[in-house]
Amino acid sequence: MGKRFDKEFKIEAVRLASEPGNTDDEMQRLKRENERLRRERDILKKAVAIFSEDPNRYSDS
């Protein structure tokens, strides 16, 4: 089974994990992105519901 990660990878991982600002900033960015994606999803759900009601409602036919 041996080594799974090389020494260089471990050093870089420890360096990134020990920088306090990176994780907080990344977490805030991800929270904002999640909120935006939720809003987009909700808008698309509403659009599907509207256009599923009557297929001829918004056409010229």
Contact map, one row per residue, 1 for C-alpha under 8 A:
1111000000000000000000000000000000000000000000000000000000000
1111000000000000000000000000000000000000000000000000000000000
1111110000000000000000000000000000000000000000000000000000000
1111110000000000000000000000000000000000000000000000000000000
0011111011000000000000000000000000000000000000000000000000000
0011111111000000000000000000000000000000000000000000000000000
0000111111100000000000000000000000000000000000000000000000000
0000011111110000000000000000000000000000000000000000000000000
0000111111111000000000000000000000000000000000000000000000000
0000111111111100000000000000000000000000000000000000000000000
0000001111111110000000000000000000000000000000000000000000000
0000000111111111000000000000000000000000000000000000000000000
0000000011111111100000000000000000000000000000000000000000000
0000000001111111110000000000000000000000000000000000000000000
0000000000111111111000000000000000000000000000000000000000000
0000000000011111111001000000000000000000000000000000000000000
0000000000001111111100100000000000000000000000000000000000000
0000000000000111111100000000000000000000000000000000000000000
0000000000000011111111100000000000000000000000000000000000000
0000000000000000111111110000000000000000000000000000000000000
0000000000000000001111111000000000000000000000000000000000000
0000000000000001001111111100000000000000000000000000000000000
0000000000000000101111111110000000000000000000000000000000000
0000000000000000000111111111000000000000000000000000000000000
0000000000000000000011111111100000000000000000000000000000000
0000000000000000000001111111110000000000000000000000000000000
0000000000000000000000111111111000000000000000000000000000000
0000000000000000000000011111111100000000000000000000000000000
0000000000000000000000001111111110000000000000000000000000000
0000000000000000000000000111111111000000000000000000000000000
0000000000000000000000000011111111100000000000000000000000000
0000000000000000000000000001111111110000000000000000000000000
0000000000000000000000000000111111111000000000000000000000000
0000000000000000000000000000011111111100000000000000000000000
0000000000000000000000000000001111111110000000000000000000000
0000000000000000000000000000000111111111000000000000000000000
0000000000000000000000000000000011111111100000000000000000000
0000000000000000000000000000000001111111110000000000000000000
0000000000000000000000000000000000111111111000000000000000000
0000000000000000000000000000000000011111111100000000000000000
0000000000000000000000000000000000001111111110000000000000000
0000000000000000000000000000000000000111111111000000000000000
0000000000000000000000000000000000000011111111100000000000000
0000000000000000000000000000000000000001111111110000000000000
0000000000000000000000000000000000000000111111111000000000000
0000000000000000000000000000000000000000011111111100000000000
0000000000000000000000000000000000000000001111111110000000000
0000000000000000000000000000000000000000000111111111000000000
0000000000000000000000000000000000000000000011111111100000000
0000000000000000000000000000000000000000000001111111100000000
0000000000000000000000000000000000000000000000111111111000000
0000000000000000000000000000000000000000000000011111111000000
0000000000000000000000000000000000000000000000001111111000000
0000000000000000000000000000000000000000000000000011111110000
0000000000000000000000000000000000000000000000000011111111100
0000000000000000000000000000000000000000000000000000011111111
0000000000000000000000000000000000000000000000000000011111100
0000000000000000000000000000000000000000000000000000001111110
0000000000000000000000000000000000000000000000000000001111111
0000000000000000000000000000000000000000000000000000000101111
0000000000000000000000000000000000000000000000000000000100111
